[in-house]
Amino acid sequence: MQELTLIQKNITWAVPVLFSNTVHAVDQGWVALLFGDSSAKMSCRLTLYPFKQFDTVGTVLVLGLLLS
């Protein structure tokens, strides 16, 4: 069996991580809205569009830690 290259491994991991991170963020915003916190709704983060969930510092730090 052929071994995957580093780029193939990163792509293989990036898709499910991006999807699960987006769903997790929407779930958090939805539950917060149920408990009376509308900040996620006001910042338009109750969507499955992943780039709405993108936080520059948090995303760069998490990816940096995952790749190291």
C-alpha positions, -999 to 999 in steps of 0.1 A, spaced: 0 0 0 13 34 -9 20 60 19 2 94 17 23 125 13 22 153 39 -1 174 17 -25 145 12 -26 139 49 -33 175 57 -61 177 32 -75 145 45 -76 160 80 -86 195 71 -120 187 56 -135 169 86 -118 193 111 -133 223 92 -167 207 91 -168 196 127 -155 230 139 -182 248 120 -210 225 133 -196 229 168 -196 267 166 -232 268 153 -243 244 181 -227 267 207 -243 297 193 -277 281 191 -276 269 227 -264 304 238 -294 319 220 -317 295 238 -302 307 271 -307 344 261 -273 353 247 -279 367 212 -243 377 204 -237 348 180 -269 357 161 -260 394 160 -226 386 145 -242 363 119 -224 331 132 -255 309 132 -247 296 98 -229 265 84 -208 287 61 -173 279 75 -157 313 68 -182 331 90 -168 310 119 -132 319 110 -113 336 138 -79 347 127 -60 343 159 -78 312 172 -77 294 139 -41 302 132 -31 291 167 -51 259 166 -38 249 132 -2 257 143 -6 235 174 -21 207 154 7 207 128 35 209 154 
